[in-house]
Amino acid sequence: LACSFGVREWQACLNVGSSRINQGDYSIADTYASRVLEWQPLNYQAIRMLGFSSLYQGNHKKACELFKQYDELFENKSSLHEEILRECQSSELY
């Protein structure tokens, strides 16, 4: 229901997604974040959410790809930048 009203309700969509991540329901969280990205492909909050969901699911490579995309939106100066450099080097993304 949170995403049923379209692009205007993207924050509600991400709030539900965040709640689902906290409950360990990653596939539903991914659905909500992906829906937001359909409407707003550069929505940094949705990209970050998908990154953490991927990380929690053990998909380190996908998480690093998403975190790199997130970081690039902030000219490689995001709050995650140092952690990305440290944790994602083995994925050959940097």
Phi and psi restraints in degrees (value plus and minus 20) as a CYANA .aco file:
   2 ALA   PHI     -80.1   -40.1
   2 ALA   PSI     -53.5   -13.5
   3 CYS   PHI    -118.0   -78.0
   3 CYS   PSI     -18.6    21.4
   4 SER   PHI     -92.9   -52.9
   4 SER   PSI     -34.0     6.0
   5 PHE   PHI    -114.7   -74.7
   5 PHE   PSI     -13.7    26.3
   6 GLY   PHI      65.7   105.7
   6 GLY   PSI    -180.9  -140.9
   7 VAL   PHI     -79.0   -39.0
   7 VAL   PSI     -48.5    -8.5
   8 ARG   PHI     -85.0   -45.0
   8 ARG   PSI     -41.9    -1.9
   9 GLU   PHI    -125.9   -85.9
   9 GLU   PSI       8.4    48.4
  10 TRP   PHI     -81.2   -41.2
  10 TRP   PSI     -54.1   -14.1
  11 GLN   PHI     -86.6   -46.6
  11 GLN   PSI     -59.4   -19.4
  12 ALA   PHI     -82.9   -42.9
  12 ALA   PSI     -58.7   -18.7
  13 CYS   PHI     -79.5   -39.5
  13 CYS   PSI     -67.1   -27.1
  14 LEU   PHI     -90.7   -50.7
  14 LEU   PSI     -51.1   -11.1
  15 ASN   PHI     -83.0   -43.0
  15 ASN   PSI     -62.9   -22.9
  16 VAL   PHI     -85.8   -45.8
  16 VAL   PSI     -62.6   -22.6
  17 GLY   PHI     -79.1   -39.1
  17 GLY   PSI     -62.6   -22.6
  18 SER   PHI     -83.6   -43.6
  18 SER   PSI     -61.9   -21.9
  19 SER   PHI     -81.3   -41.3
  19 SER   PSI     -59.9   -19.9
  20 ARG   PHI     -87.1   -47.1
  20 ARG   PSI     -57.3   -17.3
  21 ILE   PHI     -81.2   -41.2
  21 ILE   PSI     -65.0   -25.0
  22 ASN   PHI     -81.9   -41.9
  22 ASN   PSI     -46.0    -6.0
  23 GLN   PHI    -110.2   -70.2
  23 GLN   PSI     -23.7    16.3
  24 GLY   PHI      62.2   102.2
  24 GLY   PSI      -7.0    33.0
  25 ASP   PHI    -117.2   -77.2
  25 ASP   PSI      53.4    93.4
  26 TYR   PHI     -88.8   -48.8
  26 TYR   PSI     -55.6   -15.6
  27 SER   PHI     -84.8   -44.8
  27 SER   PSI     -58.2   -18.2
  28 ILE   PHI     -91.4   -51.4
  28 ILE   PSI     -58.3   -18.3
  29 ALA   PHI     -80.1   -40.1
  29 ALA   PSI     -62.7   -22.7
  30 ASP   PHI     -80.4   -40.4
  30 ASP   PSI     -60.0   -20.0
  31 THR   PHI     -81.8   -41.8
  31 THR   PSI     -65.0   -25.0
  32 TYR   PHI     -85.3   -45.3
  32 TYR   PSI     -65.9   -25.9
  33 ALA   PHI     -85.1   -45.1
  33 ALA   PSI     -60.4   -20.4
  34 SER   PHI     -84.7   -44.7
  34 SER   PSI     -56.2   -16.2
  35 ARG   PHI     -82.9   -42.9
  35 ARG   PSI     -62.8   -22.8
  36 VAL   PHI     -81.6   -41.6
  36 VAL   PSI     -61.2   -21.2
  37 LEU   PHI     -88.5   -48.5
  37 LEU   PSI     -44.3    -4.3
  38 GLU   PHI     -84.1   -44.1
  38 GLU   PSI     -58.5   -18.5
  39 TRP   PHI    -102.0   -62.0
  39 TRP   PSI     -58.4   -18.4
  40 GLN   PHI    -156.3  -116.3
  40 GLN   PSI      66.6   106.6
  41 PRO   PHI     -78.8   -38.8
  41 PRO   PSI     -40.9    -0.9
  42 LEU   PHI    -128.1   -88.1
  42 LEU   PSI       3.2    43.2
  43 ASN   PHI     -90.7   -50.7
  43 ASN   PSI      85.6   125.6
  44 TYR   PHI     -84.4   -44.4
  44 TYR   PSI     -50.7   -10.7
  45 GLN   PHI     -88.9   -48.9
  45 GLN   PSI     -58.2   -18.2
  46 ALA   PHI     -89.3   -49.3
  46 ALA   PSI     -59.9   -19.9
  47 ILE   PHI     -81.9   -41.9
  47 ILE   PSI     -64.3   -24.3
  48 ARG   PHI     -83.5   -43.5
  48 ARG   PSI     -62.7   -22.7
  49 MET   PHI     -81.3   -41.3
  49 MET   PSI     -65.2   -25.2
  50 LEU   PHI     -82.2   -42.2
  50 LEU   PSI     -56.4   -16.4
  51 GLY   PHI     -81.9   -41.9
  51 GLY   PSI     -67.6   -27.6
  52 PHE   PHI     -87.5   -47.5
  52 PHE   PSI     -58.1   -18.1
  53 SER   PHI     -81.2   -41.2
  53 SER   PSI     -63.7   -23.7
  54 SER   PHI     -82.3   -42.3
  54 SER   PSI     -62.7   -22.7
  55 LEU   PHI     -81.0   -41.0
  55 LEU   PSI     -66.8   -26.8
  56 TYR   PHI     -85.7   -45.7
  56 TYR   PSI     -44.7    -4.7
  57 GLN   PHI    -107.3   -67.3
  57 GLN   PSI     -20.2    19.8
  58 GLY   PHI      67.4   107.4
  58 GLY   PSI     -11.8    28.2
  59 ASN   PHI    -113.9   -73.9
  59 ASN   PSI      58.4    98.4
  60 HIS   PHI     -82.4   -42.4
  60 HIS   PSI     -61.7   -21.7
  61 LYS   PHI     -83.7   -43.7
  61 LYS   PSI     -67.7   -27.7
  62 LYS   PHI     -83.5   -43.5
  62 LYS   PSI     -60.4   -20.4
  63 ALA   PHI     -79.4   -39.4
  63 ALA   PSI     -64.6   -24.6
  64 CYS   PHI     -84.1   -44.1
  64 CYS   PSI     -59.6   -19.6
  65 GLU   PHI     -82.0   -42.0
  65 GLU   PSI     -63.9   -23.9
  66 LEU   PHI     -88.5   -48.5
  66 LEU   PSI     -61.6   -21.6
  67 PHE   PHI     -85.6   -45.6
  67 PHE   PSI     -54.7   -14.7
  68 LYS   PHI     -85.1   -45.1
  68 LYS   PSI     -64.1   -24.1
  69 GLN   PHI     -80.1   -40.1
  69 GLN   PSI     -63.9   -23.9
  70 TYR   PHI     -78.8   -38.8
  70 TYR   PSI     -68.7   -28.7
  71 ASP   PHI     -82.6   -42.6
  71 ASP   PSI     -58.7   -18.7
  72 GLU   PHI     -83.8   -43.8
  72 GLU   PSI     -50.1   -10.1
  73 LEU   PHI     -83.9   -43.9
  73 LEU   PSI     -42.0    -2.0
  74 PHE   PHI    -129.8   -89.8
  74 PHE   PSI       7.0    47.0
  75 GLU   PHI      33.8    73.8
  75 GLU   PSI      21.1    61.1
  76 ASN   PHI      37.4    77.4
  76 ASN   PSI      17.3    57.3
  77 LYS   PHI    -151.9  -111.9
  77 LYS   PSI       3.4    43.4
  78 SER   PHI     -91.0   -51.0
  78 SER   PSI     150.3   190.3
  79 SER   PHI     -84.7   -44.7
  79 SER   PSI     -37.1     2.9
  80 LEU   PHI    -117.1   -77.1
  80 LEU   PSI     -21.8    18.2
  81 HIS   PHI     -74.8   -34.8
  81 HIS   PSI     -72.2   -32.2
  82 GLU   PHI     -83.1   -43.1
  82 GLU   PSI     -60.5   -20.5
  83 GLU   PHI     -86.4   -46.4
  83 GLU   PSI     -58.3   -18.3
  84 ILE   PHI     -82.1   -42.1
  84 ILE   PSI     -65.9   -25.9
  85 LEU   PHI     -78.6   -38.6
  85 LEU   PSI     -62.7   -22.7
  86 ARG   PHI     -92.5   -52.5
  86 ARG   PSI     -65.0   -25.0
  87 GLU   PHI    -108.7   -68.7
  87 GLU   PSI     -43.0    -3.0
  88 CYS   PHI    -125.5   -85.5
  88 CYS   PSI     -17.4    22.6
  89 GLN   PHI     -80.5   -40.5
  89 GLN   PSI     -56.2   -16.2
  90 SER   PHI     -88.5   -48.5
  90 SER   PSI     -37.1     2.9
  91 SER   PHI    -106.3   -66.3
  91 SER   PSI     -15.6    24.4
  92 GLU   PHI      37.1    77.1
  92 GLU   PSI      13.9    53.9
  93 LEU   PHI    -111.6   -71.6
  93 LEU   PSI     -38.2     1.8
